[in-house]
Each structure stands twice: as structure tokens, then as C-alpha cells.
Amino acid sequence: MKKKVSMLTLALAATVGLAACGKGAVNNESQGASTDAKLKVGMMTDSGTIDDKSFNQGTWEGIQRYEEENGTITSKYIKPAGEATQDYLEAANNLLASGHEMIIAPGFKFEEAIAQLQEENPDKKFVILDGQPTGGAAENTSAIYFAEQEGGFLAGVAAALETKTNKVGFIGGMVIPSVQNFGYGFAMGVAYANANLGTNVEIADYLYNGTFNDVAGGKAQAGGMYDKGIDIIFVAAGGVGNGVIAEAKERAEASKDVHVIGVDVDQYEDGLLSDGRSVILTSAIKRIDNAAYAKIDEAVKGTFKGGEVITMNAQNDGIGLPEENPNLSDATKEKLDEVLSSLKSGALSLPSELDAVKAKLTEYGYNFEALNLSGE
């Protein structure tokens, strides 16, 4: 399906307290005054929790920010009882039965469920992030992807400029396009820095874990990388990243100079050490919150655009780095600002197809043969 790019609104993120309740699935409903005439927005979580520092949390923050700033919606999240399509359908039908008119689902795992739901509920609105309904988006559904290769590229440039050992690494989660794109971008970013910014950095390890929840495995993979002399690891692997960060923190507490580049949301606080420093060098952010916020705004205003696939990228503020990056030098920040400006203007264009990625690496003079870029 041809992707169409939509400009989305940028705003500050804010969170509110969460409380769990429910039967079978775990859910939460915001408490407000009168709910008359307010749009009821529901969210389903994927296999992670609502405070996963990733897609679930970012989506919920966007929903909650809209409710706080506008007061025209009420919101509720629900955690399906399992990870099968039937579990997702039951969770969604729970929301629909309680009057929710819009459902937001973060993650490709919801593709089959949303395909069925959009057909059975033409008067309801659906948003899926990082995926699209099987068979395509109907007029009541919007599918949103992100240009992860751009975020990975910024991570690669940052790693190349900040490494002390000239060895960096990548750990991906499941071998799916969004994760592969992060890795592709990271490789291109390192190669670009070598070709244009005076660095001479090797991607000394490039691995996939195969899951999004193997915390112990992520910790072990990170330990192996650090033992090889790698000092910066970019991890795009959901809960696996918690293990990577844990390993980095243990080593940093023992006076080892190691760092992690986070993903999806700003993970700086996750890497805090006993002395107040953090092992998080920076984070490759996908503005999931902005995506949720903008689609809710469309629904409230009666301008909801369905039947389309949107790509959020640097040009529409869908990809970037945190506003604050305490561990980056001023010189690195300056170079990253220049790179981001080139992405925003379109002067720098990054591919996401493997053959084109390999061609770009060759253009930058980087020998990628030792890297299992596809993860397959």
C-alpha cells in the first residue's frame, strides 16, 4: 500500500497516575467530571506493560496529554489476557461494549484484530501504530509507521562521535521491519560519520535477540559486547533493552566507561547511577505520543483521516533525539543538529530496503560484509 505522509502536531508529553482493575484483561479508566459529549478513547497494550518505557507508555502519554490539555475526551487502557488475535478482539470488544468510540493499538501484533474490528464496527475509529490491518486500512482506520532508519542514523552518528574505543554495537529484538530499520540506520550513521565527520569506528557486533522480553538474554548479549571492547550499544529490543541497561549500569558502577543508546522514548532516567549520572548516551525517539495525540484531535474535530498509511519522520517531527542530552558533548550536539536539519530538509535521504542500505554503506566506504544486517 502506498504510504502517505501527514504533518502531525508536536507538543510536550505529560503523564498521569495509573491504576489497574478489571477481569481477565487489565484495564484503567481515567477519572473526570462529566463524561457527557466527550469522546471515549480506548487503548489496548501489547505484550508489555503501560509503563514499559516504550510503545505502550508513549501511546498512553499522548492520550493522557490530550485529555489533560483539552478535556474533550475520557480514556481507558486495557491489557489483553494474552497475545493471540482472539485475546485482542476480546479486549477491544470490552472497550466497545463500554461505549468507547475510538481504539488505539500500538504494535504490529494487532494487525489481524484491527482488520476484523474495522469491518465489524464501521461507525468506530481505529488507529494502529507500527502496522496496518491485514488487507489494508478501511475508511475508519489510520495506520501509522515511523522512519526508524532516521532515528537509527542519528544514534549511529552519536555513537561514532562519542565512542572512546572506536567499537560500537547493535542489539535488535525480533526480526521485524521496524527493528531492522533501526539497525540499518545505525550502520549508515556510523558509516556516514566515518566518511564525513572524521571518525574511524567499527560496528564490532550486530545481533538480534529474537524476542522483546528476554531481559536475561539482553544482559548476557550486552556483557559479551562490552567484554569485546565495545563501549556503546544501541538497543532496539523492547524489554530486552532493560537487560542491556542493567549490564551497563553494573559496569558503570564499577567505574567502566560504557553507555547505551535507548529507543522509542527518552530512557535517560532508566540508566541513572548512584552518583546521579546515567548510562544512557541518548535515545532514538519515535514520537508515538504525537501520533496518538494528533489522531485523537482529528476525531474530536470531525476531521479523522482514515483509509491511509502515514509515515512519521524527521520532516514531520516524528523522529528525533531527546531535547536534553546530558551525556553528549557540545561538539556532538552541534553535528547532530546539522544531520537532523539535513534529514528535515530532505537533503539527506535514507533508504530502508536492504539492497539500498548496502549501496549506501558502500557509498560511505564501509565494509558491511561481517554484519548480519537482515538478522535472518
C-alpha positions as CSV (number, residue, x, y, z in Angstrom):
1,M,0.0,0.0,0.0
2,K,1.3,3.4,-1.0
3,K,2.3,5.4,2.1
4,K,1.1,8.9,2.5
5,V,2.9,11.4,4.8
6,S,0.8,13.5,7.1
7,M,2.1,16.5,9.2
8,L,1.5,15.9,12.9
9,T,1.5,18.3,15.8
10,L,4.4,18.5,18.3
11,A,3.7,19.1,22.0
12,L,5.1,18.4,25.5
13,A,4.5,15.0,27.0
14,A,2.9,14.5,30.4
15,T,1.7,11.5,32.3
16,V,-0.9,10.8,35.0
17,G,-1.1,8.1,37.6
18,L,-2.4,4.7,36.6
19,A,-4.4,2.2,38.5
20,A,-5.2,-1.3,37.4
21,C,-8.5,-3.0,37.6
22,G,-10.7,-5.5,35.6
23,K,-11.4,-9.1,35.0
24,G,-9.2,-11.3,32.7
25,A,-7.6,-8.3,31.0
26,V,-6.1,-5.5,33.0
27,N,-7.6,-2.0,32.3
28,N,-7.6,1.5,33.6
29,E,-10.1,4.3,33.1
30,S,-9.3,8.0,33.6
31,Q,-11.5,9.7,36.2
32,G,-13.0,13.0,35.2
33,A,-16.0,15.1,35.9
34,S,-19.0,14.7,33.5
35,T,-18.3,12.4,30.5
36,D,-21.3,13.9,28.6
37,A,-20.3,14.7,24.9
38,K,-16.8,13.6,25.5
39,L,-15.1,11.2,23.0
40,K,-14.3,7.9,24.8
41,V,-10.9,6.8,23.7
42,G,-9.6,3.3,24.5
43,M,-6.2,1.8,24.1
44,M,-5.0,-1.8,24.0
45,T,-1.5,-2.6,25.3
46,D,0.7,-5.2,23.6
47,S,2.8,-7.8,25.5
48,G,4.4,-5.1,27.6
49,T,3.1,-3.0,30.4
50,I,1.6,0.5,30.4
51,D,4.9,1.8,31.9
52,D,7.2,-0.1,29.6
53,K,9.3,3.0,28.6
54,S,8.3,2.1,25.0
55,F,5.3,1.9,22.7
56,N,2.7,1.3,25.4
57,Q,3.8,4.2,27.6
58,G,4.4,6.6,24.8
59,T,0.9,5.9,23.3
60,W,-0.8,6.3,26.7
61,E,1.2,9.5,27.4
62,G,-0.1,11.0,24.2
63,I,-3.7,10.1,25.0
64,Q,-3.4,11.4,28.6
65,R,-1.8,14.6,27.4
66,Y,-4.7,15.2,25.0
67,E,-7.2,14.7,27.8
68,E,-5.3,17.0,30.2
69,E,-4.8,19.8,27.7
70,N,-8.3,19.7,26.1
71,G,-10.7,18.0,28.4
72,T,-12.8,16.7,25.5
73,I,-12.1,13.0,25.9
74,T,-12.1,10.3,28.6
75,S,-9.7,7.5,28.2
76,K,-9.1,3.9,29.3
77,Y,-6.4,1.3,28.6
78,I,-6.8,-2.4,28.7
79,K,-4.2,-5.2,28.7
80,P,-5.4,-8.2,26.8
81,A,-5.4,-11.5,28.7
82,G,-3.0,-13.0,26.1
83,E,-1.2,-12.3,22.8
84,A,-3.5,-14.2,20.4
85,T,-5.8,-12.4,17.9
86,Q,-8.8,-13.6,19.9
87,D,-7.4,-12.0,23.1
88,Y,-7.1,-8.7,21.2
89,L,-10.6,-9.0,19.9
90,E,-12.0,-9.7,23.4
91,A,-10.2,-6.7,24.8
92,A,-11.4,-4.4,22.0
93,N,-15.0,-5.6,22.3
94,N,-14.7,-4.9,26.0
95,L,-13.9,-1.3,25.2
96,L,-16.6,-1.1,22.5
97,A,-19.2,-2.5,24.8
98,S,-18.4,0.2,27.4
99,G,-19.0,2.9,24.8
100,H,-15.5,3.6,23.5
101,E,-15.7,5.2,20.1
102,M,-12.0,5.1,19.2
103,I,-9.4,2.4,19.9
104,I,-5.7,2.9,19.5
105,A,-3.4,-0.2,19.3
106,P,0.4,0.1,19.4
107,G,2.2,-2.6,17.5
108,F,2.1,-4.9,14.5
109,K,0.6,-7.7,16.6
110,F,-2.8,-6.1,16.3
111,E,-2.9,-6.2,12.5
112,E,-5.3,-9.2,12.2
113,A,-7.6,-8.0,15.1
114,I,-7.9,-4.4,13.7
115,A,-8.7,-5.8,10.2
116,Q,-11.7,-7.6,11.7
117,L,-12.7,-4.9,14.0
118,Q,-12.7,-2.1,11.4
119,E,-15.1,-4.2,9.2
120,E,-17.4,-5.2,12.1
121,N,-17.6,-1.6,13.5
122,P,-17.7,0.9,10.6
123,D,-19.0,3.6,13.0
124,K,-16.0,3.4,15.3
125,K,-12.5,4.7,14.7
126,F,-9.2,2.7,14.9
127,V,-5.6,3.7,14.9
128,I,-2.7,1.1,14.7
129,L,0.9,2.1,15.2
130,D,3.8,0.3,13.6
131,G,1.5,-1.8,11.5
132,Q,-1.5,-1.8,9.2
133,P,-4.6,-4.0,9.2
134,T,-4.4,-7.2,7.2
135,G,-5.8,-6.4,3.8
136,G,-5.4,-2.6,4.3
137,A,-6.8,0.2,6.3
138,A,-10.6,0.9,5.9
139,E,-12.0,4.4,5.9
140,N,-12.4,4.3,9.7
141,T,-8.8,3.2,10.3
142,S,-5.5,5.0,10.2
143,A,-2.2,3.1,10.2
144,I,1.0,4.9,11.3
145,Y,4.6,3.9,10.6
146,F,7.8,5.6,11.6
147,A,11.0,6.1,9.6
148,E,13.1,4.2,12.1
149,Q,16.2,4.3,9.9
150,E,16.4,8.1,10.5
151,G,16.4,7.6,14.3
152,G,18.9,4.8,14.0
153,F,21.0,7.1,11.8
154,L,21.2,9.8,14.5
155,A,22.1,7.1,17.0
156,G,24.9,5.8,14.8
157,V,26.3,9.3,14.3
158,A,26.2,10.0,18.1
159,A,27.8,6.7,18.9
160,A,30.6,7.3,16.3
161,L,31.3,10.7,17.7
162,E,31.3,9.7,21.4
163,T,33.0,6.3,21.4
164,K,36.3,6.1,23.2
165,T,37.2,2.6,22.0
166,N,36.1,3.1,18.4
167,K,34.0,0.0,18.7
168,V,30.2,0.1,18.9
169,G,27.4,-2.5,18.8
170,F,23.7,-3.0,18.0
171,I,21.2,-5.4,19.6
172,G,17.8,-5.8,18.0
173,G,14.7,-7.6,19.3
174,M,12.5,-9.5,17.0
175,V,13.5,-9.6,13.3
176,I,10.7,-7.3,12.0
177,P,11.0,-4.3,9.7
178,S,10.8,-1.6,12.4
179,V,13.7,-3.1,14.3
180,Q,15.7,-3.9,11.2
181,N,15.3,-0.3,10.1
182,F,16.7,1.0,13.4
183,G,19.7,-1.3,12.8
184,Y,20.1,-0.2,9.1
185,G,20.0,3.4,10.2
186,F,22.6,2.8,12.9
187,A,25.0,1.2,10.5
188,M,24.5,4.0,8.0
189,G,25.0,6.6,10.7
190,V,28.3,5.1,11.8
191,A,29.4,4.9,8.2
192,Y,28.4,8.4,7.5
193,A,30.4,9.7,10.4
194,N,33.4,7.8,9.2
195,A,33.1,9.2,5.7
196,N,32.2,12.8,6.7
197,L,32.9,13.6,10.3
198,G,36.5,12.3,10.7
199,T,35.7,9.2,12.8
200,N,37.1,5.7,12.3
201,V,34.6,3.5,14.1
202,E,33.8,-0.2,13.7
203,I,30.5,-1.9,14.4
204,A,32.1,-4.7,16.2
205,D,28.9,-6.7,16.9
206,Y,25.5,-6.7,15.4
207,L,23.0,-9.1,17.0
208,Y,19.3,-9.9,17.3
209,N,17.8,-11.4,20.4
210,G,14.7,-12.8,18.7
211,T,12.3,-11.5,21.3
212,F,11.2,-8.3,23.0
213,N,11.1,-9.7,26.6
214,D,14.3,-11.8,27.2
215,V,15.8,-9.5,29.8
216,A,18.4,-12.0,30.9
217,G,19.4,-12.6,27.3
218,G,19.8,-8.9,26.6
219,K,22.0,-8.6,29.7
220,A,24.2,-11.5,28.5
221,Q,24.5,-10.2,25.0
222,A,25.5,-6.8,26.3
223,G,28.1,-8.3,28.6
224,G,29.6,-10.2,25.7
225,M,29.8,-6.9,23.7
226,Y,31.4,-4.9,26.5
227,D,33.9,-7.7,27.0
228,K,35.0,-7.2,23.4
229,G,35.8,-3.6,24.0
230,I,32.6,-2.2,22.7
231,D,31.7,0.8,24.8
232,I,28.4,2.0,23.3
233,I,25.4,-0.3,22.4
234,F,22.3,0.8,20.6
235,V,19.5,-1.5,21.6
236,A,16.1,-1.6,19.8
237,A,14.5,-4.5,21.5
238,G,11.7,-3.6,24.0
239,G,12.2,-5.3,27.3
240,V,15.4,-6.9,26.2
241,G,16.8,-3.4,26.5
242,N,16.2,-3.5,30.2
243,G,18.8,-6.2,30.5
244,V,21.3,-4.3,28.3
245,I,20.8,-1.2,30.5
246,A,21.2,-3.3,33.7
247,E,24.5,-4.7,32.5
248,A,25.7,-1.2,31.6
249,K,24.8,0.1,35.0
250,E,26.6,-2.7,36.8
251,R,29.8,-2.0,34.8
252,A,29.5,1.8,35.2
253,E,29.1,1.4,38.9
254,A,32.4,-0.5,38.8
255,S,34.0,2.5,37.0
256,K,33.8,1.1,33.5
257,D,33.1,3.7,30.8
258,V,30.2,2.1,28.9
259,H,26.9,3.5,27.5
260,V,23.6,2.5,26.0
261,I,21.6,4.3,23.4
262,G,17.9,3.9,24.2
263,V,15.0,3.7,21.8
264,D,11.4,4.8,21.2
265,V,11.3,7.1,24.2
266,D,13.9,9.1,26.3
267,Q,15.4,6.4,28.5
268,Y,17.8,8.6,30.4
269,E,16.2,8.0,33.8
270,D,16.3,4.2,33.3
271,G,20.1,4.4,33.2
272,L,20.6,6.5,36.4
273,L,23.5,5.5,38.6
274,S,24.1,6.0,42.3
275,D,26.0,9.2,41.7
276,G,23.3,10.8,39.5
277,R,24.9,10.1,36.2
278,S,23.2,7.9,33.5
279,V,24.5,5.2,31.2
280,I,22.0,6.4,28.5
281,L,24.1,8.3,26.0
282,T,20.9,9.4,24.1
283,S,17.8,7.8,22.7
284,A,16.4,7.3,19.2
285,I,12.9,8.6,19.8
286,K,9.7,7.8,17.8
287,R,7.1,10.4,18.7
288,I,4.4,7.8,19.4
289,D,2.7,10.3,21.7
290,N,2.4,12.8,18.9
291,A,0.8,10.2,16.6
292,A,-1.8,9.3,19.2
293,Y,-2.5,13.0,20.1
294,A,-2.9,14.1,16.5
295,K,-5.3,11.3,15.5
296,I,-7.5,11.9,18.6
297,D,-7.5,15.6,17.7
298,E,-8.8,14.7,14.3
299,A,-11.5,12.5,15.8
300,V,-12.7,15.2,18.2
301,K,-12.8,17.8,15.5
302,G,-14.5,15.6,12.9
303,T,-11.6,15.6,10.5
304,F,-10.4,12.0,11.1
305,K,-8.4,10.7,8.1
306,G,-9.0,7.0,7.6
307,G,-8.1,4.6,4.8
308,E,-4.5,5.8,4.8
309,V,-1.0,4.8,5.9
310,I,1.1,7.6,7.4
311,T,4.8,7.7,7.8
312,M,6.2,9.9,10.6
313,N,9.8,11.0,10.1
314,A,12.1,13.9,10.8
315,Q,10.3,16.1,8.4
316,N,7.1,16.0,10.4
317,D,8.8,15.7,13.8
318,G,8.0,12.0,14.2
319,I,11.7,11.0,14.7
320,G,14.5,12.6,16.7
321,L,16.6,12.7,19.8
322,P,15.6,14.0,23.3
323,E,15.5,17.7,23.9
324,E,18.1,17.2,26.7
325,N,21.2,15.0,26.2
326,P,23.5,15.5,29.2
327,N,26.0,12.8,28.1
328,L,26.6,14.3,24.6
329,S,29.4,16.8,24.1
330,D,28.5,20.2,22.7
331,A,30.5,19.4,19.6
332,T,28.5,16.2,19.1
333,K,25.2,18.0,19.7
334,E,26.2,20.6,17.0
335,K,26.9,17.8,14.5
336,L,23.7,16.0,15.3
337,D,21.7,19.2,14.8
338,E,23.3,19.6,11.4
339,V,22.4,16.0,10.5
340,L,18.9,16.4,11.7
341,S,18.5,19.6,9.7
342,S,19.6,17.7,6.6
343,L,17.0,15.0,7.3
344,K,14.3,17.6,7.8
345,S,15.1,19.4,4.6
346,G,15.3,16.3,2.6
347,A,18.9,16.9,1.7
348,L,19.8,13.7,3.4
349,S,17.6,10.7,2.4
350,L,18.0,7.3,3.9
351,P,16.7,4.0,2.4
352,S,15.0,1.2,4.3
353,E,15.3,-1.6,1.8
354,L,18.3,-3.8,2.4
355,D,19.9,-3.6,-1.0
356,A,19.7,0.1,-1.0
357,V,21.1,0.2,2.5
358,K,24.1,-1.9,1.4
359,A,24.5,0.5,-1.5
360,K,24.5,3.5,0.9
361,L,27.1,1.8,3.1
362,T,29.3,1.1,0.1
363,E,28.9,4.8,-0.9
364,Y,30.2,5.7,2.5
365,G,33.1,3.3,2.1
366,Y,32.0,1.0,5.0
367,N,32.7,-2.8,4.7
368,F,29.4,-4.3,6.0
369,E,30.1,-8.0,5.0
370,A,30.7,-9.1,8.6
371,L,27.3,-7.7,9.7
372,N,24.2,-9.8,9.7
373,L,22.1,-6.7,8.7
374,S,18.9,-8.6,7.9
375,G,19.1,-10.7,11.1
376,E,17.8,-13.7,9.2
